[in-house]
Amino acid sequence: MRFKSKAQRRKFAELLVKGEITPDAYERWNRDTGRAELPERVKRTATKRKAKSKTKSKRNLKSNPNAKVTGKARKPTRTRSKARRKAKRRATRRS
């Protein structure tokens, strides 16, 4: 691995002095970095935000019954349609 910033290099040097890392580990990181010009600090990368759902929550609908609901209507689940087919078969067998 290589150091990403000057601050990281200083932190590892501090850990080396405290004895929390071995001199060999510090040298390996330092060797991999070489003479690269490092920034003072590196900012964290931005994380993606969760997409908001298109439908309004049930809680909002209870508090405001006139609220407009957006989005597609839900399709019936497979288990419901399967149950309907079974009931239809039973009805045709009896007659």
Distance bins in CASP14 RR format, pairs under 12 A and 6 or more apart:
PFRMAT RR
TARGET T0000
AUTHOR 0000-0000-0000
RMODE 2
METHOD distances of the structure
MODEL  1
1 8 0 0 0 0 0 1 0 0 0 0 0
1 9 0 0 0 0 0 1 0 0 0 0 0
1 12 0 0 0 0 0 1 0 0 0 0 0
1 25 0 0 0 0 1 0 0 0 0 0 0
1 26 0 0 0 0 0 1 0 0 0 0 0
1 28 1 0 0 1 0 0 0 0 0 0 0
1 29 1 0 1 0 0 0 0 0 0 0 0
1 30 0 0 0 0 0 1 0 0 0 0 0
1 31 0 0 0 0 0 1 0 0 0 0 0
1 32 1 0 0 1 0 0 0 0 0 0 0
1 33 0 0 0 0 1 0 0 0 0 0 0
2 8 0 0 0 0 1 0 0 0 0 0 0
2 9 0 0 0 0 1 0 0 0 0 0 0
2 12 0 0 0 0 0 1 0 0 0 0 0
2 28 0 0 0 0 1 0 0 0 0 0 0
2 29 1 0 0 1 0 0 0 0 0 0 0
2 30 0 0 0 0 1 0 0 0 0 0 0
2 31 0 0 0 0 1 0 0 0 0 0 0
2 32 1 0 1 0 0 0 0 0 0 0 0
2 33 1 0 1 0 0 0 0 0 0 0 0
2 34 1 0 0 1 0 0 0 0 0 0 0
2 35 0 0 0 0 0 1 0 0 0 0 0
2 36 1 0 0 1 0 0 0 0 0 0 0
2 38 0 0 0 0 1 0 0 0 0 0 0
3 9 1 0 1 0 0 0 0 0 0 0 0
3 10 0 0 0 0 1 0 0 0 0 0 0
3 11 0 0 0 0 1 0 0 0 0 0 0
3 12 1 0 0 1 0 0 0 0 0 0 0
3 13 0 0 0 0 0 1 0 0 0 0 0
3 26 0 0 0 0 0 1 0 0 0 0 0
3 28 0 0 0 0 0 1 0 0 0 0 0
3 29 1 0 1 0 0 0 0 0 0 0 0
3 30 1 0 0 1 0 0 0 0 0 0 0
3 31 0 0 0 0 0 1 0 0 0 0 0
3 32 0 0 0 0 1 0 0 0 0 0 0
3 33 1 0 1 0 0 0 0 0 0 0 0
3 34 0 0 0 0 1 0 0 0 0 0 0
3 35 0 0 0 0 0 1 0 0 0 0 0
3 36 0 0 0 0 1 0 0 0 0 0 0
3 37 0 0 0 0 0 1 0 0 0 0 0
3 38 1 0 0 1 0 0 0 0 0 0 0
3 39 0 0 0 0 0 1 0 0 0 0 0
3 41 0 0 0 0 0 1 0 0 0 0 0
3 42 0 0 0 0 1 0 0 0 0 0 0
4 11 0 0 0 0 0 1 0 0 0 0 0
4 12 0 0 0 0 0 1 0 0 0 0 0
4 29 0 0 0 0 0 1 0 0 0 0 0
4 32 0 0 0 0 0 1 0 0 0 0 0
4 33 0 0 0 0 1 0 0 0 0 0 0
4 36 0 0 0 0 1 0 0 0 0 0 0
4 38 1 0 0 1 0 0 0 0 0 0 0
4 39 0 0 0 0 1 0 0 0 0 0 0
4 40 0 0 0 0 0 1 0 0 0 0 0
4 41 0 0 0 0 1 0 0 0 0 0 0
4 42 1 0 1 0 0 0 0 0 0 0 0
4 43 0 0 0 0 0 1 0 0 0 0 0
4 44 0 0 0 0 0 1 0 0 0 0 0
4 45 0 0 0 0 0 1 0 0 0 0 0
5 11 0 0 0 0 1 0 0 0 0 0 0
5 12 0 0 0 0 0 1 0 0 0 0 0
5 33 0 0 0 0 0 1 0 0 0 0 0
5 36 0 0 0 0 0 1 0 0 0 0 0
5 37 0 0 0 0 0 1 0 0 0 0 0
5 38 1 0 1 0 0 0 0 0 0 0 0
5 39 1 0 1 0 0 0 0 0 0 0 0
5 40 1 0 0 1 0 0 0 0 0 0 0
5 41 1 0 1 0 0 0 0 0 0 0 0
5 42 1 0 1 0 0 0 0 0 0 0 0
5 43 0 0 0 0 1 0 0 0 0 0 0
5 44 0 0 0 0 0 1 0 0 0 0 0
6 12 0 0 0 0 0 1 0 0 0 0 0
6 13 0 0 0 0 0 1 0 0 0 0 0
6 33 0 0 0 0 0 1 0 0 0 0 0
6 36 0 0 0 0 0 1 0 0 0 0 0
6 37 0 0 0 0 1 0 0 0 0 0 0
6 38 1 0 1 0 0 0 0 0 0 0 0
6 39 1 0 0 1 0 0 0 0 0 0 0
6 40 1 0 1 0 0 0 0 0 0 0 0
6 41 1 0 0 1 0 0 0 0 0 0 0
6 42 0 0 0 0 1 0 0 0 0 0 0
7 13 0 0 0 0 0 1 0 0 0 0 0
7 14 0 0 0 0 0 1 0 0 0 0 0
7 38 0 0 0 0 1 0 0 0 0 0 0
7 39 0 0 0 0 1 0 0 0 0 0 0
7 40 1 0 0 1 0 0 0 0 0 0 0
7 41 1 0 1 0 0 0 0 0 0 0 0
7 42 0 0 0 0 1 0 0 0 0 0 0
7 43 0 0 0 0 0 1 0 0 0 0 0
8 14 0 0 0 0 0 1 0 0 0 0 0
8 15 0 0 0 0 0 1 0 0 0 0 0
8 26 0 0 0 0 0 1 0 0 0 0 0
8 29 0 0 0 0 1 0 0 0 0 0 0
8 30 0 0 0 0 0 1 0 0 0 0 0
8 33 0 0 0 0 1 0 0 0 0 0 0
8 38 0 0 0 0 1 0 0 0 0 0 0
8 39 0 0 0 0 0 1 0 0 0 0 0
8 40 0 0 0 0 0 1 0 0 0 0 0
8 41 0 0 0 0 1 0 0 0 0 0 0
8 42 1 0 0 1 0 0 0 0 0 0 0
9 15 0 0 0 0 0 1 0 0 0 0 0
9 16 0 0 0 0 0 1 0 0 0 0 0
9 26 0 0 0 0 1 0 0 0 0 0 0
9 29 0 0 0 0 1 0 0 0 0 0 0
9 30 1 0 0 1 0 0 0 0 0 0 0
9 32 0 0 0 0 0 1 0 0 0 0 0
9 33 1 0 0 1 0 0 0 0 0 0 0
9 34 0 0 0 0 0 1 0 0 0 0 0
9 36 0 0 0 0 0 1 0 0 0 0 0
9 38 1 0 0 1 0 0 0 0 0 0 0
9 39 0 0 0 0 0 1 0 0 0 0 0
9 40 0 0 0 0 0 1 0 0 0 0 0
9 41 0 0 0 0 0 1 0 0 0 0 0
9 42 0 0 0 0 0 1 0 0 0 0 0
10 16 0 0 0 0 0 1 0 0 0 0 0
10 17 0 0 0 0 0 1 0 0 0 0 0
10 26 0 0 0 0 0 1 0 0 0 0 0
10 30 0 0 0 0 0 1 0 0 0 0 0
10 38 0 0 0 0 0 1 0 0 0 0 0
10 40 0 0 0 0 0 1 0 0 0 0 0
10 41 0 0 0 0 0 1 0 0 0 0 0
11 17 0 0 0 0 0 1 0 0 0 0 0
11 18 0 0 0 0 0 1 0 0 0 0 0
11 20 0 0 0 0 0 1 0 0 0 0 0
11 21 0 0 0 0 0 1 0 0 0 0 0
11 26 0 0 0 0 0 1 0 0 0 0 0
11 29 0 0 0 0 0 1 0 0 0 0 0
11 41 0 0 0 0 0 1 0 0 0 0 0
12 18 0 0 0 0 0 1 0 0 0 0 0
12 19 0 0 0 0 0 1 0 0 0 0 0
12 20 0 0 0 0 1 0 0 0 0 0 0
12 21 1 0 0 1 0 0 0 0 0 0 0
12 22 0 0 0 0 0 1 0 0 0 0 0
12 23 0 0 0 0 0 1 0 0 0 0 0
12 25 0 0 0 0 1 0 0 0 0 0 0
12 26 1 0 1 0 0 0 0 0 0 0 0
12 27 0 0 0 0 0 1 0 0 0 0 0
12 28 0 0 0 0 0 1 0 0 0 0 0
12 29 1 0 0 1 0 0 0 0 0 0 0
12 30 0 0 0 0 1 0 0 0 0 0 0
12 32 0 0 0 0 0 1 0 0 0 0 0
12 33 0 0 0 0 0 1 0 0 0 0 0
13 19 0 0 0 0 0 1 0 0 0 0 0
13 20 0 0 0 0 0 1 0 0 0 0 0
13 21 0 0 0 0 1 0 0 0 0 0 0
13 23 0 0 0 0 0 1 0 0 0 0 0
13 25 0 0 0 0 0 1 0 0 0 0 0
13 26 1 0 0 1 0 0 0 0 0 0 0
13 27 0 0 0 0 0 1 0 0 0 0 0
13 29 0 0 0 0 0 1 0 0 0 0 0
13 30 0 0 0 0 1 0 0 0 0 0 0
14 20 0 0 0 0 1 0 0 0 0 0 0
14 21 0 0 0 0 1 0 0 0 0 0 0
14 26 0 0 0 0 0 1 0 0 0 0 0
15 21 1 0 1 0 0 0 0 0 0 0 0
15 22 0 0 0 0 1 0 0 0 0 0 0
15 23 0 0 0 0 0 1 0 0 0 0 0
15 25 0 0 0 0 1 0 0 0 0 0 0
15 26 1 0 0 1 0 0 0 0 0 0 0
15 29 0 0 0 0 0 1 0 0 0 0 0
16 22 0 0 0 0 1 0 0 0 0 0 0
16 23 1 0 0 1 0 0 0 0 0 0 0
16 24 0 0 0 0 0 1 0 0 0 0 0
16 25 0 0 0 0 1 0 0 0 0 0 0
16 26 1 0 1 0 0 0 0 0 0 0 0
16 27 0 0 0 0 1 0 0 0 0 0 0
16 28 0 0 0 0 0 1 0 0 0 0 0
16 29 0 0 0 0 0 1 0 0 0 0 0
16 30 0 0 0 0 1 0 0 0 0 0 0
17 23 0 0 0 0 0 1 0 0 0 0 0
17 26 0 0 0 0 1 0 0 0 0 0 0
18 26 0 0 0 0 0 1 0 0 0 0 0
19 25 0 0 0 0 0 1 0 0 0 0 0
19 26 0 0 0 0 1 0 0 0 0 0 0
20 26 0 0 0 0 0 1 0 0 0 0 0
21 27 0 0 0 0 0 1 0 0 0 0 0
21 28 0 0 0 0 0 1 0 0 0 0 0
21 29 0 0 0 0 1 0 0 0 0 0 0
21 30 0 0 0 0 0 1 0 0 0 0 0
22 28 0 0 0 0 1 0 0 0 0 0 0
22 29 0 0 0 0 0 1 0 0 0 0 0
23 29 0 0 0 0 0 1 0 0 0 0 0
23 30 0 0 0 0 0 1 0 0 0 0 0
24 30 0 0 0 0 0 1 0 0 0 0 0
24 31 0 0 0 0 0 1 0 0 0 0 0
25 31 0 0 0 0 0 1 0 0 0 0 0
25 32 0 0 0 0 0 1 0 0 0 0 0
26 32 0 0 0 0 0 1 0 0 0 0 0
26 33 0 0 0 0 0 1 0 0 0 0 0
27 33 0 0 0 0 0 1 0 0 0 0 0
27 34 0 0 0 0 0 1 0 0 0 0 0
28 34 0 0 0 0 0 1 0 0 0 0 0
29 36 0 0 0 0 0 1 0 0 0 0 0
29 38 0 0 0 0 0 1 0 0 0 0 0
30 36 0 0 0 0 0 1 0 0 0 0 0
30 38 0 0 0 0 0 1 0 0 0 0 0
52 70 0 0 0 0 0 1 0 0 0 0 0
53 60 0 0 0 0 0 1 0 0 0 0 0
53 69 0 0 0 0 0 1 0 0 0 0 0
53 70 0 0 0 0 1 0 0 0 0 0 0
53 71 0 0 0 0 1 0 0 0 0 0 0
53 72 0 0 0 0 0 1 0 0 0 0 0
54 68 0 0 0 0 0 1 0 0 0 0 0
54 69 0 0 0 0 1 0 0 0 0 0 0
54 70 1 0 1 0 0 0 0 0 0 0 0
54 71 1 0 1 0 0 0 0 0 0 0 0
54 72 0 0 0 0 1 0 0 0 0 0 0
55 61 0 0 0 0 1 0 0 0 0 0 0
55 67 0 0 0 0 0 1 0 0 0 0 0
55 68 0 0 0 0 0 1 0 0 0 0 0
55 69 1 0 0 1 0 0 0 0 0 0 0
55 70 1 0 0 1 0 0 0 0 0 0 0
55 71 1 0 1 0 0 0 0 0 0 0 0
55 72 0 0 0 0 1 0 0 0 0 0 0
55 73 0 0 0 0 0 1 0 0 0 0 0
55 74 0 0 0 0 1 0 0 0 0 0 0
56 62 0 0 0 0 0 1 0 0 0 0 0
56 63 0 0 0 0 0 1 0 0 0 0 0
56 64 0 0 0 0 1 0 0 0 0 0 0
56 65 0 0 0 0 0 1 0 0 0 0 0
56 66 0 0 0 0 0 1 0 0 0 0 0
56 67 1 0 1 0 0 0 0 0 0 0 0
56 68 0 0 0 0 1 0 0 0 0 0 0
56 69 1 0 1 0 0 0 0 0 0 0 0
56 70 1 0 0 1 0 0 0 0 0 0 0
56 71 0 0 0 0 1 0 0 0 0 0 0
57 63 0 0 0 0 1 0 0 0 0 0 0
57 64 0 0 0 0 0 1 0 0 0 0 0
57 67 0 0 0 0 0 1 0 0 0 0 0
57 69 0 0 0 0 0 1 0 0 0 0 0
58 64 0 0 0 0 0 1 0 0 0 0 0
58 65 0 0 0 0 0 1 0 0 0 0 0
58 67 0 0 0 0 0 1 0 0 0 0 0
58 69 0 0 0 0 0 1 0 0 0 0 0
59 67 0 0 0 0 0 1 0 0 0 0 0
60 66 0 0 0 0 0 1 0 0 0 0 0
60 67 1 0 0 1 0 0 0 0 0 0 0
60 68 0 0 0 0 0 1 0 0 0 0 0
60 69 0 0 0 0 1 0 0 0 0 0 0
60 70 0 0 0 0 0 1 0 0 0 0 0
61 67 1 0 1 0 0 0 0 0 0 0 0
61 68 0 0 0 0 0 1 0 0 0 0 0
61 69 1 0 0 1 0 0 0 0 0 0 0
61 70 0 0 0 0 0 1 0 0 0 0 0
74 80 0 0 0 0 0 1 0 0 0 0 0
75 81 0 0 0 0 1 0 0 0 0 0 0
76 82 0 0 0 0 0 1 0 0 0 0 0
76 83 0 0 0 0 0 1 0 0 0 0 0
76 84 0 0 0 0 1 0 0 0 0 0 0
76 85 0 0 0 0 0 1 0 0 0 0 0
77 83 0 0 0 0 1 0 0 0 0 0 0
77 84 0 0 0 0 0 1 0 0 0 0 0
78 84 0 0 0 0 0 1 0 0 0 0 0
78 85 0 0 0 0 0 1 0 0 0 0 0
79 85 0 0 0 0 0 1 0 0 0 0 0
79 86 0 0 0 0 0 1 0 0 0 0 0
80 86 0 0 0 0 0 1 0 0 0 0 0
80 87 0 0 0 0 0 1 0 0 0 0 0
81 87 0 0 0 0 0 1 0 0 0 0 0
81 88 0 0 0 0 0 1 0 0 0 0 0
82 88 0 0 0 0 0 1 0 0 0 0 0
82 89 0 0 0 0 0 1 0 0 0 0 0
83 89 0 0 0 0 0 1 0 0 0 0 0
83 90 0 0 0 0 0 1 0 0 0 0 0
84 90 0 0 0 0 0 1 0 0 0 0 0
84 91 0 0 0 0 0 1 0 0 0 0 0
85 91 0 0 0 0 0 1 0 0 0 0 0
85 92 0 0 0 0 0 1 0 0 0 0 0
86 92 0 0 0 0 0 1 0 0 0 0 0
86 93 0 0 0 0 0 1 0 0 0 0 0
87 93 0 0 0 0 0 1 0 0 0 0 0
87 94 0 0 0 0 0 1 0 0 0 0 0
88 94 0 0 0 0 0 1 0 0 0 0 0
88 95 0 0 0 0 0 1 0 0 0 0 0
89 95 0 0 0 0 0 1 0 0 0 0 0
END
